Amino acid sequence: MPNPKRRHSSTRRDKRRTHDKAEAPTLSIDPTTGSHHPRHRAHYFEGELFYKGKKILSKGE
């Protein structure tokens, strides 16, 4: 496997790493329940499953 001939400078390394950072997930507020949830994901609220403001599953199902 090829190896670099010369050492890369710390500036060059840091320029490469500028986009490597952890970001908090974007949260949305459900219009029906008012609860916070990750975007584009179904979420439970009081035992019922909601997606895009609509109830998908109830407790009995």
N, C-alpha and C positions, 0 to 999 in steps of 0.2 A: 504494500500500500504506500502511496506517495506521502512524503513528509515535507513540511516547509523547509526551505533552505535557510531562511533568516527568520528571526523572531519578529512577530507583529507587535507594533507599539501599543501602549495602553489606550491611546486615543482611538486607534483603529478598532480595537476590541470594544471599547465603550460605544463607538458609533454603531456597531453591529447590535449591541445589546439595548439600544434605546427603546425598542418596541417590546422587549421582554419584561412585562410587568403584569401583576395580577390586577384584574379589574373586578369590581363588585358587579354581580349580575343586575340587569335592569329589571326593576319591579314595576308592575302595573297595579291599578286599583280596579277590582271587579265592580262593574256598574250596579249589579244586583245586590251583592252582599256587602260591598265596601271594604273587603279584605284585600291585603297586599299579596301578590303572588308573582312568580317569575313569568315573563312574557311568553306567549305561545305555548303554555303548558296548562293542562287541566290541574285543578287544585280542589282539596277537600275543605268544606266549611260546614261545621256542625254535623259531620258524618255524611254529608252529601257531596257528590262530585260535580263541579261546575267547569264549563269551558265556554269562553266568549259570552259570559253572562247568562248562559242557559244551564239548567240542571240536567245532567246526563244520567246519573244514578242516584237513587234514593236509598235510605237505610234498609228497606225491605228487600231490595233486589240482590 
